[in-house]
Amino acid sequence: MMTRTRRSAGLHQARSGARGCLTLLAIAGLLVTASSTSTAATRQLEGVTFAQTIETGPTDQTPLVLNGLGLMRYRVLFRGYVAALYLAQGTPPSKALEDVARRIEIEYFWSLTAARLAKVTIEGIEKNVPASEMRALEPRIRRFNALYRDIAPGDRYALTYTPGRGTELALNGRALGTIEGADFGRAVFAIWLGTEPFDANLKDELLNPKTAR
């Protein structure tokens, strides 16, 4: 009788132990799945994380998909910033400057003044548009440049173009203002994606991530 009781207790403990192991394995599986999902939903470059999918804004809510990531280096040796290009689902990168929804997010490694950002914006647009178009854009460029704020390392600007609405500038998730016009949106995005981009390697990484070196 004692032997049977001991055997029964031993079997019960073994079954309980097995159930406990299965439970732990199931929990571990869920944690791995959750971790994989989190990783799949973001991408990193130089320690900076970007979401794989976003929306143009709280009103329009056009879904955008991460196309490419790139690092801008200053004088080859120094990291300037990491940029990410988002395009509407199905938009070929070759059409990124057409009247399509798009966003560029830039996270900086250095502090920069608003005046410096404004200067670079003017220079970048001048390189990519004819003089006649530059004259027509100048009032809106001035309004856009007035939106800039000084930035510190880790700050992130987002530039979002929405057809029919215009180009919104946001800093760390806070909208600073919107400038109307598809022509302005094309001109300001040309700073990175135009025929004379600020950094040709960065342009290639943003538009052609599979072939970029």
C-alpha positions as a LaTeX table, in Angstrom:
\begin{tabular}{lrrr}
\hline
Residue & $x$ (\AA) & $y$ (\AA) & $z$ (\AA) \\
\hline
Met1 & 0.00 & 0.00 & 0.00 \\
Met2 & 2.79 & 2.41 & 0.94 \\
Thr3 & 4.63 & 1.49 & $-2.27$ \\
Arg4 & 1.57 & 2.28 & $-4.41$ \\
Thr5 & 1.07 & 5.58 & $-2.63$ \\
Arg6 & 4.68 & 6.55 & $-3.16$ \\
Arg7 & 4.49 & 5.56 & $-6.84$ \\
Ser8 & 1.26 & 7.55 & $-7.25$ \\
Ala9 & 2.84 & 10.59 & $-5.60$ \\
Gly10 & 5.91 & 10.23 & $-7.79$ \\
Leu11 & 3.79 & 10.09 & $-10.96$ \\
His12 & 1.82 & 13.13 & $-9.83$ \\
Gln13 & 5.02 & 15.10 & $-9.21$ \\
Ala14 & 6.43 & 14.04 & $-12.59$ \\
Arg15 & 3.26 & 15.11 & $-14.39$ \\
Ser16 & 3.20 & 18.41 & $-12.50$ \\
Gly17 & 6.83 & 18.97 & $-13.40$ \\
Ala18 & 6.13 & 18.20 & $-17.06$ \\
Arg19 & 3.18 & 20.59 & $-17.10$ \\
Gly20 & 5.38 & 23.27 & $-15.50$ \\
Cys21 & 8.06 & 22.81 & $-18.15$ \\
Leu22 & 5.47 & 23.02 & $-20.94$ \\
Thr23 & 4.08 & 26.21 & $-19.42$ \\
Leu24 & 7.54 & 27.75 & $-19.23$ \\
Leu25 & 8.24 & 26.73 & $-22.82$ \\
Ala26 & 4.95 & 28.25 & $-23.94$ \\
Ile27 & 5.75 & 31.52 & $-22.14$ \\
Ala28 & 9.24 & 31.54 & $-23.63$ \\
Gly29 & 7.74 & 31.00 & $-27.07$ \\
Leu30 & 5.41 & 33.95 & $-26.60$ \\
Leu31 & 8.28 & 36.15 & $-25.46$ \\
Val32 & 10.38 & 35.17 & $-28.48$ \\
Thr33 & 7.44 & 35.85 & $-30.79$ \\
Ala34 & 6.83 & 39.22 & $-29.21$ \\
Ser35 & 10.52 & 40.08 & $-29.45$ \\
Ser36 & 10.63 & 39.07 & $-33.11$ \\
Thr37 & 7.55 & 41.15 & $-33.88$ \\
Ser38 & 9.06 & 44.17 & $-32.19$ \\
Thr39 & 12.29 & 43.74 & $-34.14$ \\
Ala40 & 10.43 & 43.26 & $-37.41$ \\
Ala41 & 8.43 & 46.45 & $-36.81$ \\
Thr42 & 11.56 & 48.63 & $-36.54$ \\
Arg43 & 14.97 & 49.05 & $-38.16$ \\
Gln44 & 18.17 & 50.47 & $-36.74$ \\
Leu45 & 21.19 & 52.25 & $-38.12$ \\
Glu46 & 24.04 & 53.60 & $-35.98$ \\
Gly47 & 21.93 & 52.90 & $-32.89$ \\
Val48 & 19.01 & 55.00 & $-34.17$ \\
Thr49 & 15.64 & 53.24 & $-34.46$ \\
Phe50 & 12.98 & 53.90 & $-37.09$ \\
Ala51 & 9.52 & 52.35 & $-37.43$ \\
Gln52 & 8.87 & 50.20 & $-40.49$ \\
Thr53 & 5.46 & 51.78 & $-41.05$ \\
Ile54 & 4.03 & 55.19 & $-40.10$ \\
Glu55 & 1.15 & 57.48 & $-41.07$ \\
Thr56 & 1.38 & 60.92 & $-42.64$ \\
Gly57 & $-0.52$ & 62.53 & $-39.78$ \\
Pro58 & $-3.52$ & 62.42 & $-37.43$ \\
Thr59 & $-5.84$ & 63.88 & $-40.10$ \\
Asp60 & $-4.76$ & 62.25 & $-43.35$ \\
Gln61 & $-3.42$ & 58.97 & $-41.91$ \\
Thr62 & $-1.92$ & 57.81 & $-45.20$ \\
Pro63 & 0.21 & 54.73 & $-44.41$ \\
Leu64 & 3.87 & 55.04 & $-45.35$ \\
Val65 & 6.48 & 52.28 & $-45.51$ \\
Leu66 & 10.18 & 52.62 & $-44.74$ \\
Asn67 & 12.09 & 52.52 & $-48.03$ \\
Gly68 & 15.70 & 53.10 & $-46.96$ \\
Leu69 & 18.03 & 54.29 & $-44.21$ \\
Gly70 & 21.25 & 56.19 & $-44.64$ \\
Leu71 & 24.07 & 57.82 & $-42.71$ \\
Met72 & 25.30 & 61.27 & $-43.63$ \\
Arg73 & 28.96 & 61.72 & $-42.79$ \\
Tyr74 & 30.55 & 65.13 & $-42.37$ \\
Arg75 & 34.02 & 65.32 & $-43.91$ \\
Val76 & 34.01 & 61.52 & $-44.19$ \\
Leu77 & 35.06 & 60.88 & $-40.58$ \\
Phe78 & 32.23 & 62.39 & $-38.53$ \\
Arg79 & 28.65 & 61.15 & $-38.26$ \\
Gly80 & 26.25 & 63.95 & $-39.07$ \\
Tyr81 & 22.84 & 62.32 & $-38.92$ \\
Val82 & 20.84 & 59.25 & $-39.84$ \\
Ala83 & 17.95 & 59.70 & $-42.27$ \\
Ala84 & 15.01 & 57.49 & $-43.21$ \\
Leu85 & 12.82 & 57.77 & $-46.30$ \\
Tyr86 & 9.18 & 56.65 & $-46.17$ \\
Leu87 & 6.96 & 56.22 & $-49.23$ \\
Ala88 & 3.34 & 55.23 & $-49.74$ \\
Gln89 & 2.87 & 51.50 & $-50.25$ \\
Gly90 & 3.58 & 50.58 & $-53.88$ \\
Thr91 & 5.30 & 53.87 & $-54.78$ \\
Pro92 & 8.50 & 53.17 & $-56.74$ \\
Pro93 & 11.51 & 55.08 & $-55.37$ \\
Ser94 & 12.03 & 56.58 & $-58.85$ \\
Lys95 & 8.75 & 58.51 & $-58.32$ \\
Ala96 & 9.66 & 59.82 & $-54.86$ \\
Leu97 & 9.69 & 63.46 & $-56.01$ \\
Glu98 & 6.35 & 63.27 & $-57.79$ \\
Asp99 & 3.01 & 64.23 & $-56.22$ \\
Val100 & 3.03 & 61.29 & $-53.79$ \\
Ala101 & 2.92 & 61.02 & $-50.01$ \\
Arg102 & 6.40 & 60.75 & $-48.47$ \\
Arg103 & 8.43 & 61.52 & $-45.39$ \\
Ile104 & 12.04 & 62.00 & $-44.46$ \\
Glu105 & 13.00 & 61.64 & $-40.79$ \\
Ile106 & 16.42 & 62.84 & $-39.65$ \\
Glu107 & 18.02 & 62.24 & $-36.26$ \\
Tyr108 & 21.11 & 64.29 & $-35.52$ \\
Phe109 & 24.38 & 63.49 & $-33.77$ \\
Trp110 & 25.40 & 67.15 & $-33.44$ \\
Ser111 & 23.87 & 70.39 & $-32.22$ \\
Leu112 & 22.83 & 72.82 & $-34.96$ \\
Thr113 & 21.29 & 76.27 & $-34.88$ \\
Ala114 & 18.07 & 77.15 & $-36.69$ \\
Ala115 & 20.06 & 79.67 & $-38.74$ \\
Arg116 & 22.45 & 76.97 & $-39.94$ \\
Leu117 & 19.56 & 74.67 & $-40.91$ \\
Ala118 & 17.92 & 77.52 & $-42.83$ \\
Lys119 & 21.15 & 78.27 & $-44.70$ \\
Val120 & 21.62 & 74.64 & $-45.74$ \\
Thr121 & 17.97 & 74.47 & $-46.86$ \\
Ile122 & 18.40 & 77.46 & $-49.19$ \\
Glu123 & 21.66 & 76.09 & $-50.60$ \\
Gly124 & 20.15 & 72.65 & $-51.16$ \\
Ile125 & 17.10 & 73.97 & $-52.99$ \\
Glu126 & 19.17 & 76.37 & $-55.13$ \\
Lys127 & 21.21 & 73.44 & $-56.43$ \\
Asn128 & 18.14 & 71.55 & $-57.59$ \\
Val129 & 15.73 & 74.09 & $-59.11$ \\
Pro130 & 16.07 & 76.66 & $-61.93$ \\
Ala131 & 16.55 & 80.31 & $-60.96$ \\
Ser132 & 13.04 & 81.23 & $-62.11$ \\
Glu133 & 11.48 & 78.56 & $-59.91$ \\
Met134 & 13.69 & 79.59 & $-57.01$ \\
Arg135 & 12.32 & 83.13 & $-57.22$ \\
Ala136 & 8.74 & 81.83 & $-57.12$ \\
Leu137 & 9.56 & 79.64 & $-54.11$ \\
Glu138 & 11.43 & 82.25 & $-52.06$ \\
Pro139 & 8.44 & 83.52 & $-49.98$ \\
Arg140 & 7.54 & 79.98 & $-48.97$ \\
Ile141 & 11.17 & 79.07 & $-48.29$ \\
Arg142 & 11.37 & 82.02 & $-45.89$ \\
Arg143 & 8.21 & 80.86 & $-44.12$ \\
Phe144 & 9.57 & 77.32 & $-43.92$ \\
Asn145 & 12.95 & 78.42 & $-42.57$ \\
Ala146 & 11.21 & 80.46 & $-39.86$ \\
Leu147 & 9.83 & 77.17 & $-38.51$ \\
Tyr148 & 13.26 & 75.77 & $-37.64$ \\
Arg149 & 14.38 & 75.47 & $-34.03$ \\
Asp150 & 17.88 & 74.91 & $-32.65$ \\
Ile151 & 18.56 & 71.21 & $-32.16$ \\
Ala152 & 20.69 & 69.04 & $-29.86$ \\
Pro153 & 22.07 & 65.52 & $-30.39$ \\
Gly154 & 19.19 & 63.02 & $-30.44$ \\
Asp155 & 16.64 & 65.50 & $-31.78$ \\
Arg156 & 14.64 & 64.37 & $-34.80$ \\
Tyr157 & 13.11 & 66.44 & $-37.58$ \\
Ala158 & 10.39 & 64.94 & $-39.77$ \\
Leu159 & 9.48 & 66.38 & $-43.15$ \\
Thr160 & 6.16 & 65.01 & $-44.46$ \\
Tyr161 & 4.58 & 65.79 & $-47.83$ \\
Thr162 & 0.87 & 65.01 & $-48.30$ \\
Pro163 & $-0.72$ & 65.66 & $-51.72$ \\
Gly164 & $-3.31$ & 68.43 & $-51.53$ \\
Arg165 & $-2.11$ & 69.53 & $-48.10$ \\
Gly166 & 1.55 & 70.47 & $-48.35$ \\
Thr167 & 4.81 & 69.88 & $-46.50$ \\
Glu168 & 4.79 & 69.66 & $-42.72$ \\
Leu169 & 7.87 & 70.17 & $-40.57$ \\
Ala170 & 7.85 & 68.50 & $-37.15$ \\
Leu171 & 10.45 & 68.34 & $-34.38$ \\
Asn172 & 10.44 & 65.36 & $-32.02$ \\
Gly173 & 6.86 & 64.56 & $-33.00$ \\
Arg174 & 5.52 & 68.11 & $-32.59$ \\
Ala175 & 4.25 & 69.81 & $-35.75$ \\
Leu176 & 5.81 & 73.24 & $-36.34$ \\
Gly177 & 3.91 & 74.26 & $-39.48$ \\
Thr178 & 2.91 & 73.33 & $-43.03$ \\
Ile179 & 3.89 & 74.95 & $-46.33$ \\
Glu180 & 1.53 & 74.53 & $-49.28$ \\
Gly181 & 2.35 & 73.46 & $-52.82$ \\
Ala182 & 3.55 & 70.35 & $-54.62$ \\
Asp183 & 6.34 & 72.46 & $-56.17$ \\
Phe184 & 7.65 & 73.40 & $-52.72$ \\
Gly185 & 7.44 & 69.79 & $-51.53$ \\
Arg186 & 9.42 & 68.62 & $-54.53$ \\
Ala187 & 12.03 & 71.35 & $-54.08$ \\
Val188 & 12.68 & 70.75 & $-50.38$ \\
Phe189 & 12.84 & 66.96 & $-50.73$ \\
Ala190 & 15.28 & 67.44 & $-53.63$ \\
Ile191 & 17.85 & 68.53 & $-51.03$ \\
Trp192 & 18.30 & 64.78 & $-50.38$ \\
Leu193 & 16.72 & 63.14 & $-53.44$ \\
Gly194 & 17.32 & 65.57 & $-56.33$ \\
Thr195 & 19.84 & 65.60 & $-59.16$ \\
Glu196 & 22.30 & 67.52 & $-56.94$ \\
Pro197 & 21.71 & 66.01 & $-53.50$ \\
Phe198 & 23.48 & 67.12 & $-50.36$ \\
Asp199 & 25.09 & 63.66 & $-50.15$ \\
Ala200 & 25.02 & 61.30 & $-53.15$ \\
Asn201 & 25.75 & 58.21 & $-51.06$ \\
Leu202 & 22.92 & 59.08 & $-48.67$ \\
Lys203 & 20.54 & 59.53 & $-51.62$ \\
Asp204 & 21.46 & 56.07 & $-52.91$ \\
Glu205 & 20.93 & 54.51 & $-49.48$ \\
Leu206 & 17.50 & 56.13 & $-49.18$ \\
Leu207 & 16.27 & 55.29 & $-52.67$ \\
Asn208 & 18.11 & 52.04 & $-53.42$ \\
Pro209 & 18.85 & 50.33 & $-50.10$ \\
Lys210 & 19.53 & 46.93 & $-51.70$ \\
Thr211 & 22.25 & 48.28 & $-53.99$ \\
Ala212 & 23.69 & 51.02 & $-51.79$ \\
Arg213 & 27.17 & 50.43 & $-50.44$ \\
\hline
\end{tabular}
